[in-house]
Amino acid sequence: MHALLAELFNVLRLVRDGMDFFGDMNIHGFPLDWVFHFIVAYSLMLFLSKLLSVKKRVLLICILIVLKELADIFAKSKTDYIVSPGFDMVKDVIAGLSGIFIFVKFPWIPWEKKREVKTKTDA
């Protein structure tokens, strides 16, 4: 059991080191982490569009965002103590929710056919 716990802490340290490496990178002035959250949330909305309704997709992705942020609390913390969540986690959640909102407001699903609108002259 001790070896398993030590291995878990090693994995969490690797994750934390990876997040520290990418933490300072920006894309057009936005932190890479925000861009990643936005793209993942939007992509999940897109790929789950055939499987679930919009409400179920939003609920599922919100649950995944919360679980990911809870995992971040442990991954970013030192192994001796847990650090309370800061404003960076709030920004991560907002970035993910904005990806969901943009998809709901402006859905672009490439494999769906565009619906043709019939006019009076067509009938």
C-alpha positions as CSV (number, residue, x, y, z in Angstrom):
1,M,0.0,0.0,0.0
2,H,2.9,2.3,0.8
3,A,4.4,1.8,-2.6
4,L,1.2,2.6,-4.3
5,L,0.8,5.8,-2.4
6,A,4.4,6.8,-3.1
7,E,3.8,6.1,-6.8
8,L,0.6,8.3,-6.8
9,F,2.6,11.1,-5.2
10,N,5.3,10.7,-7.9
11,V,2.6,11.0,-10.6
12,L,1.1,14.1,-9.0
13,R,4.6,15.7,-8.8
14,L,5.1,15.0,-12.6
15,V,1.7,16.5,-13.3
16,R,2.5,19.6,-11.2
17,D,5.9,20.0,-12.9
18,G,4.2,19.8,-16.3
19,M,1.6,22.4,-15.3
20,D,4.5,24.6,-14.1
21,F,6.2,24.3,-17.4
22,F,3.1,25.2,-19.4
23,G,1.9,27.7,-16.9
24,D,3.8,30.7,-18.3
25,M,3.0,30.1,-21.9
26,N,0.5,32.4,-23.7
27,I,-1.4,32.4,-27.0
28,H,-2.2,35.9,-28.2
29,G,-2.1,37.1,-24.6
30,F,-4.2,34.4,-23.1
31,P,-2.7,31.8,-20.8
32,L,-2.3,28.4,-22.5
33,D,-4.4,26.9,-19.7
34,W,-7.4,29.0,-20.5
35,V,-7.2,28.2,-24.2
36,F,-6.9,24.5,-23.4
37,H,-10.0,24.6,-21.1
38,F,-12.0,26.5,-23.8
39,I,-11.0,24.1,-26.6
40,V,-11.7,21.0,-24.5
41,A,-15.1,22.2,-23.4
42,Y,-16.1,23.2,-27.0
43,S,-14.7,19.9,-28.4
44,L,-16.6,17.9,-25.9
45,M,-19.8,19.7,-26.8
46,L,-19.2,19.0,-30.4
47,F,-18.3,15.3,-30.1
48,L,-21.1,14.5,-27.7
49,S,-23.7,16.3,-29.9
50,K,-24.9,13.0,-31.4
51,L,-25.1,11.1,-28.1
52,L,-26.7,13.5,-25.6
53,S,-29.1,16.4,-25.5
54,V,-27.7,19.9,-24.9
55,K,-28.7,20.0,-21.2
56,K,-27.1,16.6,-20.6
57,R,-23.9,17.7,-22.4
58,V,-23.7,20.9,-20.3
59,L,-24.3,19.0,-17.1
60,L,-21.7,16.3,-17.9
61,I,-19.0,18.9,-19.0
62,C,-19.7,21.0,-15.9
63,I,-19.2,17.9,-13.7
64,L,-15.9,17.1,-15.6
65,I,-14.7,20.7,-15.1
66,V,-15.4,20.5,-11.3
67,L,-13.7,17.1,-11.0
68,K,-10.7,18.4,-13.0
69,E,-10.4,21.5,-10.7
70,L,-10.6,19.2,-7.6
71,A,-7.8,17.1,-9.1
72,D,-5.8,20.4,-9.7
73,I,-6.1,21.2,-6.0
74,F,-4.2,18.0,-5.1
75,A,-1.9,18.1,-8.1
76,K,-0.7,21.7,-7.5
77,S,-0.4,21.2,-3.8
78,K,2.6,20.1,-1.9
79,T,2.3,16.6,-0.6
80,D,2.5,17.8,3.0
81,Y,-0.6,20.0,2.9
82,I,-3.5,21.0,0.6
83,V,-3.7,24.5,-0.6
84,S,-7.1,26.2,-0.8
85,P,-8.3,27.0,-4.3
86,G,-7.3,30.4,-5.7
87,F,-8.5,32.7,-8.3
88,D,-6.7,30.8,-11.0
89,M,-9.1,27.9,-10.6
90,V,-12.1,30.3,-10.9
91,K,-10.5,31.5,-14.2
92,D,-10.1,27.9,-15.4
93,V,-13.8,27.2,-14.7
94,I,-14.9,30.4,-16.5
95,A,-12.8,29.5,-19.5
96,G,-14.4,26.0,-19.7
97,L,-17.9,27.5,-19.2
98,S,-17.3,30.0,-22.0
99,G,-16.4,27.1,-24.3
100,I,-19.8,25.6,-23.5
101,F,-21.6,28.9,-23.9
102,I,-20.1,29.6,-27.3
103,F,-21.0,26.2,-28.6
104,V,-24.6,26.5,-27.3
105,K,-25.0,30.0,-28.7
106,F,-23.2,29.4,-32.0
107,P,-23.4,25.6,-32.7
108,W,-21.2,24.5,-35.6
109,I,-21.5,20.8,-36.2
110,P,-19.7,19.9,-39.5
111,W,-21.5,16.6,-40.0
112,E,-25.0,17.9,-39.8
113,K,-26.7,19.0,-42.9
114,K,-27.9,22.6,-43.1
115,R,-31.6,22.9,-42.9
116,E,-33.1,24.5,-46.0
117,V,-35.8,27.1,-45.3
118,K,-38.8,26.8,-47.7
119,T,-40.3,30.0,-48.9
120,K,-43.7,30.6,-50.4
121,T,-42.3,30.5,-53.9
122,D,-40.9,27.0,-53.3
123,A,-44.3,25.5,-52.4
